[in-house]
Amino acid sequence: MKARAGALGLVLTIIVGCGIPVDERARPLSRDEVPSPLRTEAPPPTTQFAAPSPASAELFFVRDSRLAPVGRQTETPSVDDALAALGSGPTASERGDGLRTALPGPVELAGADAAGVPVVEVAESFGEVEGEEQILALAQIVFTLTGLPGVNGVAFSLSGRVVEVPTGDGTLKAGPLGREDYAVVAPLGSAARGAPAS
C-alpha cells in the first residue's frame, strides 16, 4: 500500500512539474491549456474531385480494302467525340502500321431523325469520292458510331437534307444504315451489328 501511495505521489509530482494544473474533477481543456508538444494540428480540409474514368471508343480506319478497328481513350464516348476523332484521321504510329482514312473531309453530327437515329452531315467533297473509296468512307462512320452505346444505325445528310448513300453492294439507301449494310468491307472476323437492312 505504501508502494502504491509512493507511486501515485511520484505521478502527481511529475504532472505538477510539467505545469498541468491538477483539478479535483475532470474538465475539458482549452486548446491553450494543452502543452504544445501534445497538440495535434488538424490538417486543413481538402476537397477531392474524382478524375473521370476514361472510356474506350472504337474508331474504324482503312487497311488495304477493309476496315480496321483502333481503340481510343475518351472521357465520354459520344457521337460528337467519335466523329471528331475519326475526322482527325489515324495517328502517325497508326499510319506507320498501314492505316489510312477514306474520309475526304470533315463530318459532323447534324442531329437525329424522328426515330432517334443520328444524322451525319457530310461535306460536298464527299461527292468527289466514288466507288469503293466512298463505300469505305461511309462504312468508317457507320461502324464507328454503331459501336457506341444506344446507336443502332446512321443516316446521312448533305446541306441539311437526308440523302441516299451507297451501301456495300452499291444499292442506294437513305438509312438507317447498319454494319450489315457494309459487311463486304467489315474487319475480318467481326460480327455485323446495327439497324436491320430493309
Buried (B, 14 or more C-beta within 10 A) or exposed (E): EEEEEEEEEEEEEEEEEEEBEEEEEEEEEEEEEEEEEEEEEEEEEEEEEEEEEEBEBBBBBBBEEBBBEBEBEBEEBBBEBBBBBBBEBBEEEBEEEEBBBBBBEBBEBBEEBEEEBBBBBBBEEBEEBEEBBBBBBBBBBBBBBBBBEEBBBBBBBBEEEBBEBBBBEEEEBEBBBBBBBBBBBBEEEBEBEBBEBE
